[in-house]
Structures are given as structure tokens and as C-alpha cells.
Amino acid sequence: MERAARRGPLGLTPPPPDWLDDISLPIDEIEAGQVLQRIHRSSLAPIFFGPGRGVPPTSRFDSAGGRFGVLYAGLTLRGALAETLLRNPQRLMVGMAAILERSASGLVSDRPLRVVRLCGPGLQTVGTDNAISTGPYAPCGFWSDALWSHRDQPDGLAYQSRHDSSEICLALFERAGFQLLPRETRSLSSMVDEVAAVLDSYGKSVSLPAN
């Protein structure tokens, strides 16, 4: 029986091209003072560039070489919640435990943030496709390393949320002299109605613990 030809892409984003260092990166500026939204475990500080010294890459844009840390945030609370709580699109319920152990923090920078646009036309400009936001994590750390060391010295990158393509997320690079400041931190348990409203807009609901 003749073997069927492979259909479509493999799902892996390509590695950074050799010519990446020779181009000007597609940079967007986030205004100084704009509040970024971060969902984090309540036991941890709101500002953390992970995965931590000696810890292998864990999240999508963690440095492949462990050269620097990465902090993840959303432009909106909705986007930050989607990235954190909606990891399994076929689950209709989000466990209350996932909510009780997390907090939402606003973060600001006292200067404009320059982020590489890894979405829209920026994808073709740098030589990749949207698998960098939706595909396997493995190649993405090499992109972080390449962009971190690029002569344009961006503060991070903006990418499309895997769990809501209308939302933009940020991966911010740890650099000497780069500082974020925390604003208000609220436990998700103190804003359950707000969280539930966001989940409801995605057709999800909160699963209450059994008595």
C-alpha cells in the first residue's frame, strides 16, 4: 500500500535565520506607566524572571541557554487569565483550587518598553510563523536567545496568546538596569466574580469544591 504524503506543516516554528542579526527588528513601544497584567502563584512575588538559576527551560520563551530570565505578562487581565487558567480548551470547568492559589498583579515600567512584534506582519519580517505562539516550545527559547542578543536590544517580545488569538502576551527579558514596579496585587479569590465573568465569556465555569 502506497504511503500517504505528509499533509501540511509539522507544527514546529523554524529556528532563527542566519540573517536575523542583519535586519532591524519590528519593534513596538509600550508606553511608560502602562499597567501590564500578571497572574502568578500567591506564594511568589509578582516580579519574577524565570525559570530560575539552574532550572531548565519551562515556559515557551525561556532562554534555551539559561542566559537570562523571562517574565510573562498580558496586556489585559482577560489575556493573562486565559493564558494561565485555560490550558485545556476541552475542559468546561476550571477548578477553584487553580483560582485560590493565584493572584493578579499590575506591573509598570518607568520608561517605554521596546518589544519585538512576533505577531501579524512581524512574523514574516523576522523569518518565522505563528507556530512560535502555538506550536511546541522547544524552538522558542532559541528565538529568545537570538532576540535578547540582537543589536537592537529589545526589552522582550509580544506574541499572540495560544488560548485566545485576539489577545497579545509579553515575554520580557531580564537585563541589567531593566526594572518593573508592582502596582496593586489582588488574590483571585477576592475577585471570583470578575474571574468567573471572564471564564463565562469563553464558555467555561468555576468548579466548586465538593463539601
C-alpha positions in Angstrom: 0.0 0.0 0.0 1.4 3.4 -1.0 2.3 5.6 1.9 0.3 8.8 2.0 2.2 12.0 1.6 2.5 14.2 4.6 -0.1 16.9 4.8 0.6 20.4 5.9 3.2 21.9 8.3 4.9 19.9 11.1 3.9 22.5 13.7 7.4 23.5 14.8 8.4 27.1 14.3 11.6 27.3 12.2 14.8 28.3 14.0 16.1 31.9 13.8 17.5 32.6 10.3 21.2 33.4 9.8 20.3 36.9 8.6 18.3 37.9 11.7 21.3 39.8 13.1 21.4 41.9 9.9 17.9 43.3 10.0 16.2 45.9 12.1 13.7 44.2 14.3 10.0 45.1 14.1 9.7 47.0 17.4 6.6 48.2 19.2 6.7 50.5 22.1 4.6 50.1 25.2 4.2 53.5 26.9 5.8 54.2 30.3 3.4 53.6 33.1 1.0 51.3 31.1 -0.2 48.7 33.5 0.7 45.1 32.5 -1.3 42.2 33.9 0.4 39.2 35.5 -1.2 36.1 37.1 1.1 34.3 39.5 1.1 32.0 42.4 0.2 33.9 45.5 3.2 32.3 47.3 5.6 34.0 44.9 6.5 37.7 44.3 4.7 39.3 41.4 8.0 40.2 39.7 10.0 37.0 38.8 12.2 36.3 35.8 12.0 32.6 35.4 12.7 29.8 35.4 15.4 30.4 38.0 19.1 29.8 38.3 20.0 26.2 37.4 16.4 25.3 36.4 15.9 24.0 32.8 13.6 26.0 30.4 10.0 25.5 31.4 7.8 28.1 29.7 7.6 29.0 26.0 10.2 31.7 25.7 12.5 30.7 28.5 16.2 31.1 27.3 17.4 27.9 25.7 20.9 28.6 27.1 19.8 29.8 30.5 21.5 33.2 29.9 18.7 35.3 31.3 15.3 35.1 32.9 11.9 35.8 31.3 8.8 37.4 32.9 5.4 36.7 31.3 2.5 39.2 31.4 -0.5 40.2 29.4 -1.7 43.5 28.0 -5.1 42.8 29.6 -6.4 40.9 32.6 -8.5 38.8 30.3 -5.5 37.7 28.3 -3.4 36.9 31.4 -6.3 34.8 32.8 -6.7 32.9 29.5 -3.0 32.0 29.3 -3.0 30.8 32.9 -6.3 29.1 33.5 -7.4 27.9 30.1 -4.6 25.5 29.2 -7.0 22.7 28.2 -9.6 24.0 25.8 -11.8 20.9 26.1 -12.4 21.3 29.8 -15.5 23.2 30.5 -14.7 23.7 34.2 -11.8 25.5 35.9 -11.1 24.1 39.3 -11.4 26.5 42.2 -8.0 25.4 43.5 -6.3 26.9 40.5 -8.0 30.2 41.4 -7.4 30.1 45.1 -3.7 29.7 44.8 -3.1 32.6 42.4 -3.1 36.4 42.4 -3.3 39.2 39.8 -0.7 41.9 39.9 -0.3 45.1 37.8 3.2 45.9 36.7 4.6 49.1 35.3 7.8 50.4 33.8 9.0 54.0 34.3 10.3 54.1 30.7 8.8 52.9 27.4 9.2 49.1 26.7 10.5 48.1 23.3 9.2 44.7 22.3 9.6 42.7 19.2 6.4 42.1 17.3 6.2 38.3 16.9 2.7 38.5 15.5 1.0 39.9 12.4 3.5 41.1 9.8 6.3 40.9 12.3 6.4 37.2 11.9 7.5 37.3 8.2 9.9 40.2 9.0 11.9 38.1 11.3 11.5 34.8 9.4 9.0 32.7 11.4 5.3 31.9 11.5 2.6 31.7 14.2 3.8 28.3 15.3 6.1 30.4 17.6 2.9 31.1 19.6 1.0 27.9 19.2 3.5 25.1 18.5 5.9 23.1 20.6 8.1 25.1 23.0 11.5 23.7 22.0 12.5 26.2 19.3 11.1 29.2 21.0 13.9 29.5 23.5 16.4 29.8 20.7 14.4 32.8 19.4 14.5 34.4 22.8 18.3 34.0 22.9 18.7 35.4 19.4 16.4 38.4 20.1 18.0 39.1 23.5 21.5 39.3 21.9 20.4 41.3 18.8 22.0 44.7 18.3 18.6 46.4 18.7 18.5 45.2 22.4 14.7 44.8 22.8 13.2 44.5 26.2 11.2 41.5 25.2 8.7 40.2 22.7 5.0 40.4 22.0 3.2 37.3 20.8 -0.3 36.0 20.2 -2.0 34.2 23.0 -2.3 30.5 22.2 -5.6 30.3 24.1 -7.2 33.5 22.7 -5.8 34.7 19.4 -7.3 38.2 20.0 -5.0 38.7 23.0 -1.4 39.7 23.0 1.0 38.5 25.6 4.5 39.6 26.6 7.7 37.8 27.4 10.1 40.4 29.0 13.8 39.8 29.2 15.9 40.1 32.3 18.6 42.8 31.6 20.9 44.9 33.7 19.2 48.2 34.5 15.7 47.0 33.5 13.2 47.4 36.2 9.5 46.7 36.6 7.5 48.1 39.5 4.5 46.3 41.1 1.2 48.0 41.5 -1.9 46.6 43.2 -1.9 42.8 43.9 -5.2 41.1 44.4 -5.8 37.4 45.2 -8.0 35.8 42.6 -10.2 34.6 45.5 -11.0 38.2 46.2 -12.2 38.8 42.7 -14.0 35.5 41.9 -17.0 37.2 40.3 -14.7 39.0 37.9 -12.7 35.9 37.1 -16.0 33.9 36.6 -17.2 36.5 34.2 -14.1 36.2 32.1 -14.4 32.4 32.1 -18.1 32.6 31.2 -17.2 34.6 28.1 -15.1 31.6 27.0 -18.0 29.2 27.8 -16.3 28.0 31.0 -17.3 28.0 34.6 -15.7 27.6 38.0 -15.8 24.1 39.5 -16.7 24.5 43.2 -15.0 22.0 45.6 -17.2 19.2 47.0 -18.4 19.7 50.5 
